[in-house]
Amino acid sequence: MDRGRRHRLVRRLVGETAKEVSVSLAYTIIIGFFVGVIARFIYPGPQPMSWIWTILLGVGGAIVAGWGGQALNLYQPGEPASFVSSIIGAVVLLFIYNRMTGKK
C-alpha cells in the first residue's frame, strides 16, 4: 500500500485531520478557561489557582458534566456537554477539591 493511499485510509478511519484536531484542542482550552473562571467566580470564597489549573478545572467540569449527562440520559455517548452544564460540573469539582484539601 503506497503512502498516499494509507494516509487517506487513516484519515477516513480517524475522521479528522491534524488541523481539525489542533483547532478542536484550542477551542477546548479557550472554552475550558472561561468555564473555569466562571466556576471560580460562582463558588464562594477565594480560589487561589493558576490559569493552567483554571483551564483544567473547566475542561474537567465539561468531562464531569458529559458523564453525568450520559448517566441521566441527557446526552448521547460522544455528544459534548453544554456550556452551562460544564460550569456546574466545574463547580462540583471545586467543591470536591475544597473538601479534600480541607478548605472552606
N, C-alpha and C positions, 0 to 999 in steps of 0.2 A: 504494500500500500504506500503510495507516494505521500510526501509530507503535506501537500495542499489538501489532498483528499482526507487525510487523517485529521487535519485541522478543522475542516468543515464538519466531519463526523463528531469530533469532540464538541464543537460549538453547538451543534444540533442537540447533542445529549445534555450538555450543561445548560444551554438556552440563553446564556448571557456572554457578552464579550467582555474583555478586560476593562474597556471604557465604561460599560454599563455597571460593572461591579464597583469600580472606583467612584462613580457618581453616586451609586446607592450607598456606599460606605460614607462618603462625605455628607450626604443627606441625613443619614442615621446619626452621625456625630453632631451635626448642627441642631437637629431636632432634639437629640438627647440633651444637649446643653440647655436649650430653652425649657424642656420638661424638668430638668434638674433644678434650674434656677426658680421656676415657678413652685416646684415642690418645696424647696428650701424656704421660699417666701411664705407659703401657706403653713408649714409646720412651725409651731410656736417655739420660741427660744432661739438662741444663737446656734448656727450650724457652721462652725469653722472647718471648711474643707477647701481644697484647691479646685481650680477649674477642671482639672482632669477627673477628680472624684465627682464633681458635679455632672460631667458628661457621662461617666459610668453609672451614676445614680439614675439619670434619665433613661439611658439605654436599658439598664436593669429594670426600671419601672415599666418600660414597654414590654419587656420579656415577661415579667410577672403578670401584667395585665393581659397579655396574649394567652398565657397558660390558664389564668383564672377565667377568661372569657371562653376558652375552649371547654373548660370543665363545666361551665354554666350553659354551654351550647349557644353562646352569643357570637362566637367566631368559629369559622371552619378552620381545619388544620391548614397552615400556610397563610392564612389571612392576617394582616397586621392589625394590631390594636389601634383604637382611635387615640387622638391626642389627649382627650380628657381622661380616658381610662389609663393612659400611660402616666399622667400626673398622679392619679390615685394610686397606681402601683408604686410610683417613686415615693409617695408619702408613706405608704405601708413599709417600704424598705427603710426609710428614715426612722420610722417608729421601731422597727425590729433592731436596727443598728443602735439606736439610743438605749433601748432596753438591755441589749447585750453588753454595751460598754458602761452601763450604769449612769449615763447622762439623762437628764430630765427634759 
